């Protein structure tokens, strides 16, 4: 596949530096779909539309493009179902394209939140989610109906063709249920689970199910695992990956939304051996691996890169995956079931990458003061982008329970091209290093995680290309809170920028959309743990901040409502330190990942102005 927008590829330093306008040249590849015989491939390509001020999603095959997403090939590889999105339509709809004739047939009217089409094993029906319901429609456009009521989270067809399996969305306590729906018996409860389910798949013979989830209710940062259930009376779930100390289904995060939705999961049989394929985070990378009935995990795709999504072609014994690294937004590749014969399938970003000076990651050798190894990296400016020593911008990721690392991040590349060194790393609380590492900050935010960030900074400042006197700190959400803590406890920073940050945990618990998250992390509600909530509040932190602070916040944020930044701005002003608050209208918490182009540009201009003012102006001091 060739890129929609070709770019010239000059050599060496004649190539221009990346700038904000390059957002419109990027192509984010997602949702790879491959037919069972491996001959037909499709994917979703995401890009930013400057004129319409929106994100564009297109289903792309080797010879054809259509607005939409979620491509799914029929079992015989002759038809492609996908969710079509039209500019003038109020909602998306399910359609089917005949590969031979090119005819596209609508199968449903426009439906809200229409997604995840999946074919029945005989190619007669297509099931999909819409408005929280599991619906199905005949592939010839005939009969349709609701297969399961509201609150369906994820589903699969049983491979023997007898029906569908599906899970409910988790309740407040994290519990959910796994059901089976057949023509003969209707809906049957299979098992009540003690935690959420994020993906489910049938065994090739239809006699068992596998899913990704955990059994610890609303717990945060704990490992998700692979569970199986034989579809026989009285069977109980088996935690197949209980001995594997990594979280399954988790990808390394960045500033695009790939990997946040339903994780990839596939069950195939190879020479009589059951294999369940999945993605998991391993430090600052995401690997493709499989687990068998023997409960052993075998890695088939590793290295300094991130596997974002995949699909399997059982008849061809091939897997198609989307893979990104620090300098590549991502392309689709094919490989065999054991990880060999790796082959590039797409080149959407190749010519753009060849036409820009991009920066790689330089690992920092670091062991924390308590003896635990930490991963951190420096991204230095590319040649021609400023002169060493470079000002340092410390980035603290959000979550807090995910990892960053070897995945393309436009913001990091953009800051590096502007002449800044960028420090990124995974302090305690990050997943990818085992459950104990990820959960160590429970009831202890701002303790070991704070110390880890400081030690990462100290290590970065030993690098000869970094200016020890010009250091700034930034972060989003939880990373914003950590930015506030660092700015209040240390005077080493010239500038600070927090985005969509939490700054008053008690009001975030009250006004946000996920109080259970806070109760788990803090060990109870604000009434039960008043000191813990108060110790991290804006009223306590803000007046101590002496670092010039910029607060950027999306007005429609429901996870960390905008009052969080307003409260912090008031508190910082009471202490007399420079502070500004920039409101971004019409955006939510994930603005940096899914926001409109105009919002992203407004946010970037505000950040650039702040850093330029306090890091470049020799008269400025922090």
Secondary structure, DSSP 8 states (H G I E B T S, - for coil): -B-SS------GGGSEE--GGGGGT--EEEEEEE-TTS--EEEEEEEEETTTTEEEEEEE-SS-EEEEEEEEE-TTSSEEEEEE--TT-SS-EEEEEETTT--EEE-S---TT-EEEEE-TTSSEEEEEETTEEEEEETTS--EEEEE-S-EEEEEE-TTSSEEEEEE---TTS-EEEEEEETTTEEEEEEEESS-EEEEEE-TTSSEEEEEE-SSTT-SS---EEEEEESSTT---EETTTT--S-BT-----SS-TTSSS--EEEEEETTEEEEEEEEEETTEEEEEEE-TT--EEEEE-SSSEEEEEEEEGGGTEEEEEEEETTEEEEEEEEETTS-S-EE--BTTHHHHHTEE----EE---B-TTS-B-EEEEE---TTSS-SSEEEEEEE-SSSS----SS--HHHHHHHHTT-EEEEEE-TT-SSS-HHHHHTTTT-TTSHHHHHHHHHHHHHTTSTTEEEEEEEEEEETHHHHHHHHHHHH-S--SEEEEES----HHHHHHHSS-HHHHHHHHTS-TTT-HHHHHHTSHHHHGGG--SEEEEEEETT-SSS-THHHHHHHHHHHHTT--EEEEEETT--TTHHHH--HHHHHHHHHHHHHHHIIIII-TT---
